[in-house]
């Protein structure tokens, strides 16, 4: 019951666009649900909200950690269908953080974690983005985004993260570094 109340509080903060307090409330809800024996799915959904908000606040380390842990936990049962999505989000956060060396290592680990990942669209997308970032190639980055979006439409969260990465590439700076010069809504034109 306490977890449900905490989740409702998080949703109220979310409705008010209070990202920091929503993130904290979802974290408390997740911790409360983890202590309940039959609430692991609800705990996982709350942790994923924390990851999304952490990335929004540019706390990529927290977001990456959560996305990767949830992906590992989801390998069995019905959650296995969402593993590649969690790995994609973790990879996008790594790129936004500018950790290109770690991204190479993570891609190898993701392929070992989910044996089909190397053939999945999400992996191909991350590899194309990584290559574009390494070469500071804005055109290749844009092509990869457009190609992926034409098959699997991007949601607002991915668009925000990709916008940050592209803006950094356009400025010739370190991916994930400092002031991104985003539009008022936190995005840049991806196409």
N, C-alpha and C positions, 0 to 999 in steps of 0.2 A: 504494500500500500504506500509506503514511504517513497519508493522508487517512482510510482505512478504520479504522486504529487510533485515530486521533483521534476519529472518530465513535463508535467503541465506548466510548472514555473518556467522551465526552459522554453516551452512553446510560446508563453506570454512574452518573454524577452525577445524571442525570435520575431514575433508579430510586431514588436516595437522597433525592430532593426537594431537592437542592442546586442551586437555580436559578441562582445567580451563576456557579458553576463549570461547570454544564452549558452556560450561555450562552457562556462563554469558550471552552470546548472545541468547541462547534459552530462558533464563529467561526473558530477555527484550522483545523477540518476544512474549512470552506467555502473558506478561503484556499488550503489545500493542493489541494483539488479544482479550484479555478479555474485553477491552474497546469497541470493535466492537460488535454490537448486534448479528450478525449472524456467528460469528467465534469461538464459544465455543469449537467445536471439534478440530479445529486447535490449539487453546490455550491449550487444554488438551494434545494433542500430543507433543507440545513443553515442557509442564511441565513434561511429562513422560521422555523426553530426559534429562531434568535437574535432575530428580530422578536417572536415570541410571548413569549419570556422577557423581552425588554426592556420590553414593554408591561406584563407582570406586575410588573416592578420599577419601573414608572412612568417609564421612560425612553422617553417617547412619541416624541421626536424621532428616536431611532435606529430605533424600530419603524416609524414612518411612512416614513422614508427607504428602508428595506428593502422594505416592502410595495409602495411605489410603483415602485421600481426593478425588482422582480421582475415586477410587472404589465406594465411596459413591455417587459421581455425576453420575456414570455410571449405577446405579441400574435401571434406566428407559430407555426405548427405545433400540436401537441396541447395545448400550454400555454394556448392562447387560451380554452379552456373555464373556466379558473380565474382569468382576469383580473378579472372582476367581484367575485369573492370577495376577492382581494387588495385591490382598491379599497375594498371595504366595510370591511375590517379597517383600512386606512389612515384612512378616514373616521372610524371609531369611535375610533381613537387621537387624531385631531385634536379630536374632541368631548370626549374624556376630558381632554385637555390644556387645554381651555377656549379653543381658538383658533378662535372662531366666524367671524371675518372671513376668516381663511385657509381655513376650511372652505368658504365660499361660492366663493372663487377655485378651490379644489381641485375642487369639484363641476363647475364649468365646464370645468376642464382634463380631468377624468375623462371628461366627455361628449365632448370633442374627441379624446381618446385612443382610446376605444372607442365608435364611432358608435351602437351599440345601447344604451349604458349608460343614456341618458335614459329608455328604455322598460323597463328592467330593474327587478325588484322591489328589488334592492339600492339603486339610486339613489332610488327612491321612499321607501324606509325611511330612508336618510340624510337626505333632504329633510324628512321628517316629524320626525325627531329634532332636526334643526337648528332647525326652527321652534319646537318645544317648548322647546328650550334658550334660544333668543332671548327667548321670552315667559315663561320660568320657569314653564312649564305642566306640572306633574307628571302631571296626568291625561292630557293629550295624549301625553306621553312614554310613559306606561304603555299607552295604547291602541295606539300605534304598535308597541310591543314585542309586545303580545299578538297584534295582527293579523299581524305578520311571523312570529311563532313558530307561529301556527296553520297557516301554509302551509309555512314552512321552519323546522323546529325549531332552536333555538339550541344551540350547543355550549357547553361549560363556559367556554371562553375568552371568547366573546362575552358570556355571562351575567355573567362577572366584570367586564368593561369596562362593560357597560351598568349594572350595579349601582353602580359607582363614579360614573357620570354621574348616575344617579337620586338617589343619596344626596346628592350635591352640590346638585342641584336642590331636594331636600327641605329642605336646610339653608339654602336661599336664598343660598348662597355662590357663588363663582366656580366654574364647572364645571372640574374638574380641579385645584382648588386645595387643597393641604394635606391635613390629617387628614380622612379620609372617614367615620370612624366606622362601619366595616364590621363585619359579624358576624365571628366567629372564623374562618370559612372564606373571608373576603374578599368576601362578597356581601351584598346586601340583597334583600328580596322585590321582584321586578320586577312582580308582578301585583297 
